Amino acid sequence: MALWIVRQFPRQIRRDLDRFHGRKLADWWRGTRDTTGDLVLSSDELLDYLEWMDDDGAFKTDADRGGGWTTKQQMLAEIANEAYRFRASYHLVSSKGESTFDTDELEFVDPVVRQKRAEAAEAEAERQQESQRRFEADIGFSS
């Protein structure tokens, strides 16, 4: 089990073990032993570290959330976004409809969600271009 997980996320595990626990993944790979002959980092111990790894580390980010934010990061982003929306609505009401305050540039979005939005926008643009081409062909328009 440990070998399978390490092969999936070697750099993330190496970074987080060192960052959060001061341990070296190389000790597990090499089977390094201490002065008493015990393994410095056994497979069971490695699995324990991985199971209880910090949520904001590279391993949990990639393995558990596919690159997405932690719940805490999502909450902070939503608080900031709500403050921006509130400010935008205040500007709109106070300026009698002529506010230039734009929240789109200030919105905090999870990288995974941002990627999905970009892919959906690209697919929609392609769909619209194809629809436009078909329409022009149907009416006999050529460029």
C-alpha positions in Angstrom: 0.0 0.0 0.0 2.8 2.5 0.9 4.6 1.7 -2.3 1.5 2.4 -4.4 0.8 5.8 -2.7 4.5 6.9 -2.8 4.6 6.1 -6.6 1.5 8.2 -7.1 2.7 11.3 -5.2 6.5 11.0 -4.6 7.4 14.7 -4.7 4.4 15.8 -2.6 5.2 13.2 0.1 8.9 13.9 0.1 8.2 17.6 0.6 5.5 17.2 3.3 7.4 14.6 5.3 10.3 17.0 5.5 8.3 20.2 6.0 5.9 18.9 8.6 7.7 16.1 10.3 11.4 16.5 9.6 11.5 13.0 8.1 13.2 11.9 4.9 11.3 9.7 2.3 14.8 8.5 1.2 15.1 6.7 4.6 12.0 4.7 3.7 13.1 4.0 0.1 16.5 2.8 1.2 15.4 0.9 4.3 17.7 3.0 6.5 18.2 1.6 10.0 19.2 3.4 13.2 22.0 2.4 15.5 19.8 -0.3 17.1 18.9 -1.9 13.8 15.4 -0.6 13.6 14.0 1.0 10.5 14.2 4.8 10.6 10.9 5.0 8.7 8.8 1.8 8.3 6.0 1.4 5.9 3.4 1.4 8.7 4.9 4.6 10.1 4.9 6.2 6.7 1.2 5.3 6.2 0.4 6.9 9.5 2.2 10.1 8.6 0.3 10.2 5.3 -3.1 9.5 6.8 -2.6 12.3 9.3 -0.7 14.7 7.1 -1.6 18.4 7.3 -4.5 19.5 5.1 -2.6 22.4 3.6 0.3 20.2 2.5 1.1 19.2 -1.1 0.2 15.5 -0.6 -3.4 16.1 0.8 -3.9 18.9 -1.8 -3.2 16.6 -4.7 -4.3 13.2 -3.3 -7.5 14.2 -1.4 -8.7 17.3 -3.3 -7.2 17.0 -6.7 -5.4 20.3 -6.4 -8.3 22.1 -4.8 -8.3 24.3 -1.7 -8.9 23.2 1.9 -12.2 23.9 3.5 -10.6 26.7 5.5 -9.2 28.3 2.3 -12.6 28.0 0.6 -14.3 29.7 3.6 -11.8 32.6 3.6 -12.2 33.1 -0.1 -16.0 33.1 0.2 -15.9 35.6 3.0 -13.7 37.9 0.9 -15.9 37.4 -2.2 -19.0 38.2 -0.1 -17.4 41.4 1.1 -16.6 42.4 -2.5 -20.2 41.6 -3.6 -21.5 43.7 -0.7 -19.2 46.5 -1.6 -20.2 46.3 -5.2 -23.9 46.5 -4.3 -23.2 49.5 -2.0 -21.4 51.3 -4.9 -24.2 50.5 -7.3 -26.9 51.8 -4.9 -24.9 54.9 -3.8 -23.8 55.8 -7.3 -27.4 55.7 -8.8 -26.5 53.0 -11.3 -23.2 54.4 -12.5 -20.8 52.4 -10.4 -17.6 51.1 -12.0 -16.7 48.7 -9.1 -16.2 45.3 -10.7 -16.0 42.2 -8.5 -15.0 39.8 -11.4 -11.4 41.0 -11.1 -11.4 40.6 -7.4 -13.1 37.2 -7.0 -11.1 34.4 -5.3 -11.7 31.1 -7.0 -10.4 27.6 -6.2 -7.8 26.7 -8.9 -9.8 23.5 -9.7 -13.0 25.5 -10.2 -11.2 28.2 -12.2 -9.9 25.5 -14.6 -13.4 23.9 -15.0 -14.8 27.4 -15.7 -12.2 28.1 -18.3 -12.8 24.7 -20.0 -16.6 25.3 -20.0 -16.1 28.8 -21.5 -13.8 27.4 -24.2 -16.3 24.6 -25.0 -19.1 27.2 -25.2 -17.1 29.5 -27.5 -16.4 26.5 -29.8 -20.1 25.6 -29.8 -21.1 29.1 -30.6 -18.5 29.3 -33.5 -19.8 26.0 -34.9 -23.4 27.2 -34.6 -22.5 30.4 -36.4 -20.7 28.5 -39.2 -23.8 26.2 -39.7 -26.1 29.1 -39.7 -24.0 31.0 -42.3 -23.8 27.8 -44.4 -27.6 27.3 -44.2 -28.3 30.8 -45.5 -25.7 30.5 -48.2 -23.3 33.1 -46.7 -19.6 32.6 -47.6 -16.7 34.8 -46.5 
